[in-house]
Amino acid sequence: MNRSLTAPDIKKYLLDAGFDAAGITEPSAIKQAAADLASFLAQERHAGMTWMQDRADWRADPSRLWPDARSVIVVAMNYGPSASPLALLEEKDRGALSVYAQGKDYHDVLKKRLKSAARWIVQETGAEVKVFVDTAPVMEKPLAAAAGLGWQGKHTNLVSRTYGSWLFLGSIFTTLSLATDAPFADHCGACRACIDICPTRAITGPYEIDAGRCISYLTIEHKGHIPAHFRAAMSNRIYGCDDCLAVCPWNKFARVAKEAAFHPRAELQAPLLADLARLDDPAFRKLFSQTPIKRIGRDRFIRNVLIAIGNSGDSGLLPTIRELLPDPAPVVRAMAIWALAQLSSEELFQELKARHEPHEADVGVRREWRGGPSA
């Protein structure tokens, strides 16, 4: 069938399909985002995320990503939690996982629904479409703001007057020419709550972030040893950080996610660090099946858990640490040594050092052994 679909037709279909919000903009609508991206990359604030430099021209200008696109349909799904995630930061024997990672992987949920909607558009109109959910160089937050779904707050994430900080985003690029929505005005005002709460001062100023300092980057994207000067600030955050999102005053209007796939799994809401530290690779894969956590792999995850153990102040976790001192992964061994240094006596540290000091050329592990409880 080849019939005309209007913007209201498409948005109604998307809302009926389970999306919480939908808006439409043009590929050329985010020119300021291009300048912001260029500045971000020039200052090397993307840290080890070299993929942000790759195809930066496409990321900055959606019309270069797909020259035939005439409209960008942006959708959002709410994943609002039932309670503030900040409370878990007080339970030092438990690991804090970012809210978005406690349910099913949003990439899979959104993409399945977006593909279904895209097929409908093609069947109804004959137009061409492309679907994106973090799968291409697409700046979805600026596009969402341009499409009227909210505004980018001072933490650079999207903020909605209806859903607060808790929105997953996806987009459909299409050759259809559709009526666009008005951009959403910024409503942050003089508030700087997100800037002030950041544990590592990664939000260097309003609307500016240094990814290399961000706990979400460090625990998820960073592949090597986490710099020592950030470890204490990580506290018990073992996958991501929600502080700047959770503190936003606009969350007073937020709603609990209606999509069951985004409800937290009971075993991921407040897991014991001791239990997590004992995960081998098969157990890790099983526990985090169908979640975004699985993609970082067991070794990086246990690295994060050991930092949380070192920050716990609980010497009762020393046996757990000792079990990981001979771990095959250097990044795990190094953080086991660091955690040991935080919780043990100098005598115990030196005793274990004599047993486990590596003979191979492992710089990170050797550096941690040179530290010790007084470091």
Buried (B, 14 or more C-beta within 10 A) or exposed (E): EEEEBEBEBBBEBBEEBBBBBBBBBBBEBBEEBBEBBEEBBEEEBBBBBEEBEEEBEBBBBBBEBBEEBBBBBBBBBBBBBEEEBBEBBEBBBBBBBBBBBBBBBBBBBBBEBBBEBBEBBEEBBEBBBBBBBBEBBBBBBBBBBBBBBBBBBBBBBBBBEBBBBBBBBBBBBBBBEBEBBEBBEBEBEEBBBBBEBBBBEBBBEBBBBBBBBBBBBBBBBBEEBBEEEBBEBBBBBBBBBBBBBBBBBBBEEBEEBEBEBBBBBEEBBBBBBBBBBBBEEEEBEEBBEEBBBBEBBBBBBBBBBBBBBBBBEBEEBBEBBBEBBEBEBBBBBBBBBBBBBBBBEEEBBEEBBEEBEBEEEBEBBBBBBEBBBEE
